[in-house]
């Protein structure tokens, strides 16, 4: 062992020539013909050193090979394994054998990995119709999102032209390949007709795998296709494919699709109808004939050409084929969601990878609070304007959401999708940056008119003074004071404060109008920022589902921020002043309340965002009123209708219920409760917004306004009660 090691030790060793003399022999390249002093008269036959009268060419070749090997070995001993020359001198056959062996070993490893990770056992189980049911926090079903499905098809009962339509356009060699068709892939790449995936691969992909685009998913798809071909007959594979493939309009399966588009059983489909349905499979949403008939008809013609090329139709039959007539009939047995459900459903898909499993999820939506939100927004005098409301806990759990006046007429969610200017509600971040810079609520700030510079904002109604305290300027929503603070602090400090509180919308740098809320945000985003102040922990992420309890590790690595006790107290003092003696007086409650009004230029947007309550009853609510076309409102400000909606919601939400009601049990199969439609018991009286409302447990309530002050006159079992803002 020591001798072997010494071969690689460069010091104190002898050369190869000294240690092994046998390796220093010389080899004759040609055998001599005898000695030059041989007797010329010697008549003996000439004999070579090898003992033969003729040269021994084989011995010569052997000697030459030995010489080459010795030279190569001597040269290799001078090289190291990490040098390219060390490997380049290997023979090509040596490399070829090892490359083939490595590829084969890699193939075996990949197949073994796919066999473990691919859901092969699931590929032989029946496919369940995908359906998601959302429950309110009390177990009331609020939305059900599911596919339109029907009974599986029987291949033997289908006409030949139905099966031939799908075979011709999707997989012409379906009955001859073993799940993967190289010829079909090549034909699709060359002609552009048909898909590269076989019907078996499509069944594996659509039913058992996620829609990710990766080589591993494609490999597992091929493996499952081989597995299906092994365990199922071609007829069984085709039946399952046709029974579960997607046809657009949320319709799965040939039977459901034929009834949905043509109101006809698949056993009675006409050739042109079958051809159109077969064409939908490639891009169901793009070709759905109920919305894009021209595209569907053009795709149908491609299916017909494929049927002619496959020999299923003659050209004369193809030319005589008419255009199918759509006979789609409404089917309302699967209720749609509401504004909250539309926002929550995408979050559901992040929680689970299951595609075809019926699932039920309990949301954070509070049915009582949602009903209150619907009532207070429904009775507000909005005219043609729209309204949005978001109510959440300080930790981000959304408990109520209104995205517009009527979901049935407009499902566009103005609470989560509409980006509008926040107006003076953005001043929260300016004044918070001032407090964090060391200023206090009693510090003075210049409130005189700005007469110099390119940007000269005005105060509402031209109200100016020599100076105001920070608290007074915030409560009165002074524009000139906010802009001066913005310029004094620097735009970076204000923008960083907004970012820390969770505002992700773009905030232009160097633009002083940002201080007055000229950038656009969503109401949900803005309300979550105020929730961060209420909780003194930010940023707050709005969510529709209860968050998992944070572990020690998550807590240690949490990046949430908070304000110092003094800064947080000063900011809440200013927020309370804005409600109690500032622009938000219409939102005043009997208990502690914090908030800020916002009105954008030309009264295009009116907002009020704030929070109230204590402990588990604390709520953060944002209200927006505006026109969808961004036209000015008729005299509406943030301290008007939005503040009154906020106050009415908070009064009812924070008050104890008049009658205790049993909490219903979760019943996912129960009827879906509408959350965004007006109550049938609301009876409008006159044209001034007066309404008569009848509620179980509330009696009869007459809602009206006297000189702009809303009044509720309620008659119940306790007698006559009059509710006013004071």
C-alpha positions in Angstrom: 0.0 0.0 0.0 2.9 2.3 0.9 4.5 1.6 -2.4 1.3 2.5 -4.3 1.0 5.7 -2.4 4.7 6.6 -3.1 3.9 6.6 -6.8 1.9 9.8 -6.4 4.4 11.5 -4.0 6.7 13.8 -6.0 9.5 14.1 -3.5 12.3 11.7 -2.6 11.5 9.0 -5.2 13.6 7.6 -7.9 12.7 7.8 -11.6 10.9 5.0 -13.3 14.1 4.1 -15.2 16.0 3.6 -12.0 13.4 1.5 -10.3 12.3 -0.7 -13.2 15.1 -1.3 -15.7 12.9 -3.8 -17.6 10.8 -0.9 -18.9 13.9 0.7 -20.6 14.5 -1.9 -23.1 15.0 -0.9 -26.8 13.0 -2.7 -29.5 14.3 -3.3 -33.0 11.9 -2.1 -35.6 13.4 -4.4 -38.2 15.3 -7.7 -37.9 18.8 -7.6 -39.3 19.8 -9.9 -42.2 22.9 -11.1 -40.4 26.3 -9.6 -39.7 28.1 -7.5 -42.2 31.3 -9.6 -41.6 29.6 -12.9 -42.4 31.5 -15.1 -44.8 30.4 -14.2 -48.4 31.0 -17.7 -49.4 28.7 -19.1 -46.7 26.1 -21.0 -48.5 23.8 -21.4 -45.4 20.2 -20.1 -45.9 19.4 -16.6 -44.5 17.7 -16.8 -41.2 16.0 -13.9 -39.3 16.4 -13.4 -35.5 12.9 -14.9 -35.2 14.4 -18.1 -36.5 12.4 -18.0 -39.8 13.6 -17.5 -43.3 10.9 -14.8 -43.8 10.1 -11.7 -41.7 7.6 -12.3 -38.9 5.2 -9.4 -39.5 2.8 -10.4 -36.7 5.7 -10.1 -34.2 6.6 -6.8 -35.6 3.1 -5.5 -35.2 3.0 -6.7 -31.7 6.2 -5.0 -30.9 5.0 -1.8 -32.5 1.8 -1.9 -30.4 3.8 -2.4 -27.2 5.9 0.6 -28.2 2.8 2.7 -28.7 1.3 1.6 -25.4 4.5 2.3 -23.5 4.8 5.8 -25.1 1.1 6.5 -24.3 1.4 5.3 -20.7 4.6 7.4 -20.3 2.7 10.4 -21.6 -0.4 9.8 -19.4 1.9 9.5 -16.3 2.8 13.2 -16.9 -0.9 14.2 -16.9 -3.5 14.6 -14.1 -7.1 13.3 -14.1 -8.5 16.9 -14.0 -6.8 17.8 -17.3 -8.9 17.6 -20.5 -6.0 15.8 -22.3 -6.3 13.0 -19.8 -9.8 12.1 -21.1 -9.5 13.1 -24.7 -7.0 10.3 -25.3 -9.6 7.7 -24.5 -10.8 5.7 -27.4 -14.2 6.5 -28.9 -15.5 3.0 -28.2 -14.6 3.5 -24.5 -16.6 6.7 -24.5 -19.5 5.3 -26.4 -19.9 2.3 -24.1 -19.9 4.5 -21.0 -22.3 7.1 -22.4 -24.8 4.5 -23.4 -24.6 2.9 -19.9 -25.0 6.3 -18.2 -28.1 7.1 -20.4 -29.6 3.7 -19.6 -29.0 4.1 -15.9 -30.6 7.6 -16.0 -33.6 6.2 -17.8 -34.1 3.5 -15.2 -33.8 6.1 -12.4 -36.4 8.4 -14.1 -38.8 5.6 -14.7 -38.5 4.5 -11.0 -39.1 8.1 -9.8 -42.1 8.5 -12.0 -43.5 5.2 -10.9 -43.4 6.4 -7.3 -44.6 10.0 -7.8 -47.2 9.5 -10.6 -50.8 8.8 -9.3 -51.1 5.5 -11.2 -53.6 4.0 -8.8 -55.8 7.1 -9.1 -55.9 6.8 -12.9 -58.0 3.7 -12.6 -60.6 5.3 -10.2 -63.8 7.1 -11.3 -63.5 10.9 -11.8 -65.6 13.0 -9.5 -67.2 16.2 -10.7 -65.2 19.3 -9.5 -67.3 21.4 -7.1 -66.4 23.9 -4.4 -68.9 25.1 -1.7 -68.1 28.1 0.4 -69.7 28.5 3.9 -70.0 31.6 6.0 -68.5 31.4 9.5 -71.8 30.2 10.9 -72.0 27.3 8.4 -74.5 28.9 6.0 -73.7 28.1 2.4 -73.0 31.3 0.5 -71.7 30.1 -2.8 -71.3 27.0 -4.8 -69.0 26.8 -7.8 -69.1 23.6 -9.7 -69.1 22.0 -13.1 -72.1 21.1 -15.2 -71.8 17.3 -15.6 -74.1 14.4 -16.5 -74.1 10.7 -16.8 -71.1 8.9 -18.5 -71.6 8.0 -22.1 -71.9 4.5 -23.5 -69.6 4.2 -26.5 -71.7 1.4 -28.2 -74.8 3.6 -28.1 -73.0 6.5 -29.9 -73.4 6.9 -33.7 -70.2 6.3 -35.7 -69.9 9.9 -36.8 -69.6 11.1 -33.2 -66.6 8.9 -32.4 -65.0 9.5 -35.7 -65.2 13.3 -35.2 -63.1 13.1 -32.1 -60.7 10.5 -33.5 -60.1 12.5 -36.7 -59.2 15.8 -35.0 -57.6 14.6 -31.7 -55.9 11.3 -32.3 -56.1 9.6 -35.7 -54.0 6.6 -34.7 -55.8 6.1 -31.4 -56.7 2.4 -32.0 -53.1 1.5 -33.0 -50.7 3.3 -30.7 -49.7 2.4 -27.1 -50.6 5.7 -25.4 -47.9 7.9 -27.1 -47.8 8.4 -30.8 -44.5 9.7 -32.3 -46.0 9.8 -35.8 -48.9 11.8 -34.6 -46.6 14.3 -32.9 -44.5 14.6 -36.1 -47.7 15.0 -38.2 -49.1 17.7 -35.9 -45.8 19.6 -36.0 -45.6 19.4 -39.8 -49.2 20.0 -40.8 -50.5 22.0 -37.9 -53.6 19.7 -37.9 -54.4 17.7 -34.7 -52.6 17.8 -31.4 -49.3 16.3 -30.3 -50.9 14.5 -27.3 -52.9 11.4 -27.8 -56.4 10.9 -26.3 -54.9 8.7 -23.6 -52.4 11.4 -22.7 -55.2 14.0 -22.6 -57.2 11.8 -20.2 -54.1 11.4 -18.0 -53.4 15.2 -18.1 -56.9 16.5 -17.6 -58.0 14.1 -14.9 -55.0 13.2 -12.8 -52.3 15.9 -13.2 -51.9 19.6 -12.5 -51.9 22.0 -15.4 -48.2 23.0 -14.9 -46.0 23.1 -18.0 -42.8 21.1 -17.3 -40.9 18.1 -18.6 -41.6 16.1 -15.4 -45.3 16.6 -15.8 -45.1 15.5 -19.5 -43.1 12.5 -18.5 -45.6 11.5 -15.8 -48.4 12.0 -18.4 -46.7 9.6 -20.7 -46.2 7.1 -17.9 -49.8 7.2 -16.9 -50.9 6.9 -20.5 -48.9 3.6 -20.8 -50.5 2.5 -17.6 -54.0 3.2 -18.8 -53.3 1.4 -22.0 -52.2 -1.6 -20.0 -55.2 -1.8 -17.7 -58.0 -0.5 -19.9 -59.3 -1.3 -23.3 -59.3 1.3 -26.0 -63.1 1.6 -25.7 -62.9 2.2 -22.0 -60.3 4.9 -22.4 -62.4 6.6 -25.0 -65.6 6.4 -22.9 -63.8 8.0 -19.9 -62.3 10.6 -22.1 -65.6 11.7 -23.7 -67.3 11.5 -20.3 -64.9 14.0 -18.6 -63.3 16.2 -21.2 -64.0 20.0 -20.9 -66.3 21.7 -23.5 -66.4 25.3 -22.2 -69.1 27.2 -20.4 -68.2 25.2 -17.3 -69.5 22.0 -19.0 -67.7 18.7 -18.6 -68.5 15.5 -20.5 -70.0 14.9 -23.9 -73.5 14.2 -22.6 -73.6 17.5 -20.6 -72.1 19.4 -23.6 -74.6 18.0 -26.2 -77.5 18.9 -23.9 -76.0 22.3 -23.1 -75.3 23.5 -26.6 -77.9 21.6 -28.7 -80.4 20.3 -26.1 -79.9 16.8 -27.6 -78.7 13.6 -26.2 -75.3 12.5 -27.5 -76.9 9.3 -29.0 -78.9 11.6 -31.3 -76.2 14.1 -32.3 -76.2 15.0 -36.0 -72.8 14.9 -37.9 -72.4 18.7 -37.9 -73.2 18.9 -34.2 -70.7 16.2 -33.4 -68.1 17.9 -35.5 -68.6 21.2 -33.7 -68.3 19.6 -30.3 -65.2 17.8 -31.3 -63.6 21.1 -32.3 -64.2 22.7 -28.9 -61.8 20.4 -27.1 -58.7 22.2 -28.2 -59.6 25.5 -26.6 -63.1 25.3 -25.0 -63.3 28.9 -23.7 -62.1 30.3 -27.0 -64.4 28.3 -29.2 -67.6 28.1 -27.0 -70.3 28.6 -29.6 -72.6 30.4 -27.2 -70.2 33.3 -27.2 -67.9 32.8 -30.2 -70.0 31.0 -32.8 -67.9 32.2 -35.8 -64.7 30.7 -34.2 -66.5 27.4 -33.4 -67.9 27.1 -36.9 -64.4 27.7 -38.4 -63.0 25.1 -36.1 -65.8 22.7 -37.1 -64.7 23.0 -40.8 -61.2 21.9 -39.8 -62.7 18.9 -38.0 -64.7 18.0 -41.2 -61.5 18.3 -43.3 -59.7 15.9 -40.9 -62.6 13.5 -41.2 -62.2 13.6 -45.0 -58.5 13.1 -44.8 -59.0 10.1 -42.4 -61.5 8.5 -44.8 -64.6 8.9 -42.5 -66.3 11.3 -45.0 -66.3 11.9 -48.7 -65.7 15.4 -50.0 -69.3 15.5 -51.2 -70.6 14.7 -47.8 -68.4 17.3 -46.2 -69.5 20.0 -48.7 -73.2 19.2 -48.0 -72.8 19.4 -44.2 -74.8 22.4 -42.8 -74.0 24.7 -40.0 -75.4 23.5 -36.6 -78.0 25.6 -34.8 -77.2 26.3 -31.2 -80.0 25.6 -28.7 -78.5 26.6 -25.4 -81.0 26.6 -22.5 -80.3 28.3 -19.2 -79.6 26.0 -16.3 -79.8 27.7 -12.9 -79.4 24.7 -10.6 -75.8 25.6 -9.8 -75.9 29.0 -8.0 -73.2 31.5 -8.6 -71.3 33.4 -5.9 -71.4 36.9 -4.6 -68.7 39.6 -4.5 -67.1 38.0 -1.5 -67.3 34.5 -3.0 -65.8 35.7 -6.3 -62.8 37.2 -4.4 -62.4 34.1 -2.2 -62.6 31.4 -4.9 -59.1 32.0 -6.3 -57.8 31.7 -2.8 -59.4 28.3 -2.5 -57.4 27.0 -5.5 -54.2 28.1 -3.7 -55.2 26.1 -0.7 -55.7 22.8 -2.5 -54.3 21.1 -5.6 -57.3 18.8 -6.0 -59.0 19.3 -9.3 -61.9 16.9 -9.4 -62.8 16.5 -5.7 -65.8 18.1 -4.2 -64.6 20.4 -1.4 -66.2 22.6 1.3 -64.4 25.5 2.8 -65.5 27.7 5.8 -64.8 31.4 5.1 -64.4 34.3 7.5 -67.6 35.9 6.2 -70.1 36.8 9.0 -73.7 36.4 7.7 -75.0 38.9 10.2 -72.5 41.6 9.4 -72.9 40.9 5.7 -76.7 41.5 6.0 -76.0 44.7 7.9 -73.7 45.9 5.2 -76.3 45.1 2.5 -79.0 47.0 4.4 -77.0 50.2 5.1 -75.6 50.4 1.6 -79.0 49.6 0.1 -80.8 52.4 1.8 -78.2 55.1 1.1 -79.3 57.8 -1.3 -76.8 57.1 -4.0 -78.7 58.0 -7.2 -76.8 56.5 -10.1 -73.5 56.2 -8.1 -72.0 52.9 -7.0 -71.0 51.9 -3.5 -68.4 49.5 -2.0 -67.8 48.4 1.6 -65.2 46.2 3.2 -65.3 45.1 6.8 -62.4 43.2 8.4 -60.9 42.2 11.7 -57.6 44.0 12.6 -55.8 40.7 11.6 -57.2 40.9 8.0 -60.1 38.5 8.2 -62.7 39.9 5.9 -66.2 39.6 7.5 -68.3 41.6 5.1 -67.9 42.8 1.5 -70.1 44.8 -0.8 -68.7 45.4 -4.3 -71.6 47.3 -5.8 -75.3 48.1 -5.6 -76.5 44.9 -7.4 -74.4 41.8 -8.1 -76.9 40.5 -10.6 -76.6 43.6 -12.7 -72.9 44.1 -12.3 -70.6 41.5 -10.8 -67.6 43.8 -11.1 -66.2 44.1 -7.6 -65.5 47.7 -6.8 -64.0 46.8 -3.4 -61.2 44.5 -4.8 -60.9 45.3 -8.5 -61.5 49.0 -8.9 -58.5 51.2 -8.5 -59.6 54.7 -7.5 -57.9 57.7 -5.8 -58.0 57.6 -2.0 -58.1 61.3 -1.6 -57.4 62.6 1.9 -57.5 59.1 3.5 -53.9 58.9 2.1 -52.9 61.7 4.5 -52.7 59.1 7.2 -49.3 58.1 5.8 -48.1 61.7 5.6 -48.9 62.5 9.2 -47.6 59.1 10.4 -44.3 59.8 8.7 -44.3 63.2 10.5 -44.9 61.6 13.9 -42.1 59.0 13.3 -39.8 61.9 12.3 -40.2 63.3 15.9 -43.2 65.7 15.5 -46.1 65.8 17.9 -49.8 66.5 17.5 -49.4 69.9 19.1 -46.6 71.0 16.8 -47.6 73.9 14.4 -47.8 73.6 10.7 -48.3 76.4 8.1 -51.9 76.6 6.9 -51.6 79.7 4.6 -52.4 79.5 0.9 -49.6 78.2 -1.4 -48.9 81.0 -4.0 -45.5 79.9 -5.3 -44.3 76.9 -7.2 -45.8 74.8 -10.0 -48.2 72.9 -7.7 -50.6 75.0 -5.8 -53.3 72.9 -4.1 -56.3 74.7 -2.4 -58.1 74.0 0.8 -61.7 73.1 0.7 -64.0 76.2 0.7 -60.9 78.4 0.8 -60.3 77.9 4.6 -56.8 79.2 5.5 -55.1 80.4 8.7 -51.6 81.3 9.8 -51.0 77.9 11.3 -52.7 74.9 12.7 -51.5 72.2 15.0 -50.8 68.8 13.4 -53.9 67.4 15.0 -56.1 70.3 13.8 -54.7 70.1 10.3 -55.4 66.3 10.1 -58.9 66.7 11.6 -59.8 69.6 9.2 -58.0 67.7 6.3 -56.0 70.8 5.3 -54.5 70.2 1.8 -51.8 72.9 2.0 -50.6 71.6 5.4 -50.3 68.0 4.1 -48.3 69.1 1.0 -46.0 71.2 3.1 -45.4 68.3 5.4 -44.8 66.0 2.4 -42.2 68.4 1.0 -40.6 68.8 4.4 -40.3 65.1 5.1 -39.4 64.1 1.6 -41.5 61.9 -0.7 -39.3 58.8 0.1 -40.3 58.9 3.8 -44.0 59.1 3.0 -43.8 56.4 0.3 -41.8 54.1 2.6 -44.5 54.6 5.4 -47.2 53.6 2.9 -45.3 50.6 1.8 -44.7 49.5 5.4 -48.4 49.5 6.0 -49.0 47.3 3.0 -49.9 49.7 0.1 -48.5 47.9 -3.0 -50.0 50.2 -5.7 -47.6 52.4 -7.6 -46.7 55.7 -5.8 -44.9 58.1 -8.2 -41.7 59.6 -6.8 -41.3 63.4 -6.5 -45.0 64.1 -7.0 -46.4 66.3 -4.1 -49.9 65.5 -5.2 -49.4 62.0 -3.8 -49.9 63.6 -0.4 -53.5 64.3 -1.3 -54.2 60.8 -2.6 -53.7 61.3 -6.4 -52.3 57.7 -6.8 -54.8 54.9 -7.2 -55.5 52.0 -4.8 -58.2 49.5 -4.1 -60.6 49.9 -1.2 -59.5 46.5 0.1 -55.8 47.5 0.1 -56.5 50.9 1.8 -58.7 49.3 4.5 -56.0 46.7 5.2 -53.5 49.6 5.8 -55.8 51.1 8.4 -56.2 47.6 9.9 -52.4 47.7 10.5 -52.9 50.8 12.6 -55.7 49.3 14.5 -53.7 46.2 15.3 -50.4 48.1 15.6 -48.9 45.2 13.5 -48.4 45.6 9.8 -48.6 44.8 7.0 -52.0 43.2 7.2 -52.9 40.7 4.5 -56.7 40.6 3.8 -57.9 37.0 3.7 -61.1 35.1 3.3 -60.1 32.1 5.3 -58.9 31.7 8.9 -55.2 31.7 9.1 -53.2 28.9 10.7 -51.9 29.5 14.1 -48.4 31.0 13.9 -45.7 28.8 15.3 -42.6 29.8 17.2 -40.4 29.5 14.1 -42.8 31.7 12.1 -43.0 34.2 14.9 -39.2 34.5 15.1 -38.8 35.0 11.4 -41.9 37.3 11.0 -41.1 40.6 9.3 -44.2 42.4 10.7 -43.6 45.9 12.0 -45.2 48.0 14.7 -45.3 51.6 16.0 -43.9 52.7 19.3 -46.4 53.3 22.0 -46.2 57.1 21.9 -46.4 57.3 18.1 -49.4 54.9 18.0 -51.2 56.9 20.7 -50.6 60.2 19.0 -51.8 58.8 15.7 -55.0 57.4 17.3 -55.5 60.8 19.0 -55.5 62.5 15.5 -57.7 59.8 14.0 -60.3 60.3 16.8 -60.1 64.1 16.4 -60.9 63.7 12.7 -64.2 61.9 13.6 -65.2 63.8 16.7 -64.4 67.4 15.7 -63.2 67.2 12.1 -64.5 66.3 8.7 -65.8 62.9 9.8 -68.4 64.1 12.4 -71.2 62.3 10.6 -69.5 59.0 11.5 -69.4 59.7 15.3 -70.3 56.9 17.6 -71.0 56.8 21.3 -67.8 54.9 22.0 -64.2 55.4 20.8 -64.0 55.7 17.0 -61.1 56.4 14.7 -61.2 57.3 11.0 -60.5 59.7 8.1 -62.5 61.1 5.3 -61.4 61.3 1.7 -62.7 63.3 -1.2 -60.9 63.4 -4.6 -60.7 66.3 -7.1 -64.1 67.4 -8.4 -65.8 65.0 -6.0 -65.2 62.0 -8.2 -64.6 59.7 -5.2 -65.8 59.9 -1.6 -64.4 57.6 1.1 -64.4 57.0 4.8 -62.1 54.5 6.4 -61.9 53.8 10.1 -62.2 51.4 13.0 -64.1 51.0 16.2 -64.9 48.4 18.9 -62.8 46.5 21.3 -61.3 43.1 21.5 -63.0 40.5 19.4 -65.6 43.0 18.3 -63.1 45.5 16.8 -63.8 46.1 13.2 -62.0 48.1 10.4 -64.4 49.3 7.7 -63.8 51.1 4.5 -66.6 52.7 2.4 -66.3 54.1 -1.1 -68.9 56.0 -3.2 -68.4 57.0 -6.8 -69.4 56.6 -10.5 -68.0 53.8 -12.6 -67.3 56.3 -15.4 -65.3 58.5 -13.0 -67.7 61.5 -13.5 -68.1 63.9 -10.5 -70.6 63.2 -7.8 -73.3 65.6 -7.1 -72.1 67.3 -3.9 -71.1 64.0 -2.2 -68.0 64.2 0.1 -66.3 61.6 2.3 -67.8 63.2 5.3 -71.3 62.8 3.9 -72.8 59.5 2.6 -69.7 57.3 3.1 -69.4 58.5 6.8 -73.1 57.9 7.4 -72.9 54.4 5.9 -69.9 53.7 8.1 -71.7 54.9 11.2 -74.8 53.0 10.5 -72.9 49.8 9.9 -70.8 50.2 13.0 -73.8 50.9 15.2 -75.6 47.8 14.2 -72.4 45.6 14.0 -71.1 46.6 17.4 -74.5 46.6 19.1 -75.8 43.4 20.9 -78.4 41.5 18.8 -82.0 42.1 19.9 -82.8 38.4 19.9 -80.5 35.5 20.4 -80.6 33.1 17.5 -79.3 29.5 17.4 -76.1 29.1 15.4 -76.9 26.9 12.4 -74.8 23.9 11.7 -72.7 23.6 8.6 -74.7 22.0 5.8 -72.8 22.2 2.6 -75.7 20.7 0.6 -78.1 23.3 1.9 -79.5 26.1 -0.2 -77.1 29.0 -1.1 -78.1 32.2 0.8 -78.0 35.3 -1.4 -75.7 38.0 0.1 -75.8 40.8 -2.4 -79.5 41.2 -3.4 -81.9 43.7 -1.8 -84.3 42.3 0.8 -87.8 41.8 -0.5 -89.2 43.4 2.6 -87.7 46.9 1.7 -90.6 49.0 0.4 -89.6 52.3 -1.2 -91.9 55.2 -0.3 -91.7 58.3 -2.4 -88.6 59.5 -4.4 -86.5 60.9 -1.5 -85.1 57.5 -0.4 -87.7 56.8 2.3 -88.1 53.1 2.9 -90.3 50.9 5.0 -88.5 47.9 6.2 -90.0 44.8 7.9 -87.6 42.4 9.7 -88.1 39.4 11.9 -87.0 40.4 15.4 -86.7 44.2 14.4 -90.3 45.0 13.8 -91.2 47.8 11.3 -88.7 50.5 10.6 -89.3 53.7 8.6 -86.0 55.1 7.3 -86.1 58.7 6.0 -84.1 62.0 6.2 -85.1 65.3 7.6 -82.9 68.3 6.4 -80.2 65.8 5.4 -80.2 64.0 8.8 -81.0 60.3 8.6 -83.7 59.1 11.0 -84.9 55.6 11.7 -88.4 55.3 13.3 -88.8 51.8 14.6 -91.9 50.1 16.0 -91.2 46.8 17.7 -92.2 44.9 20.9 -90.4 47.6 23.0 -92.6 50.3 21.6 -91.7 53.3 19.4 -88.0 54.2 19.0 -86.4 57.1 17.1 -82.8 56.7 16.1 -80.8 59.8 15.1 -77.1 60.4 14.6 -77.0 62.2 18.0 
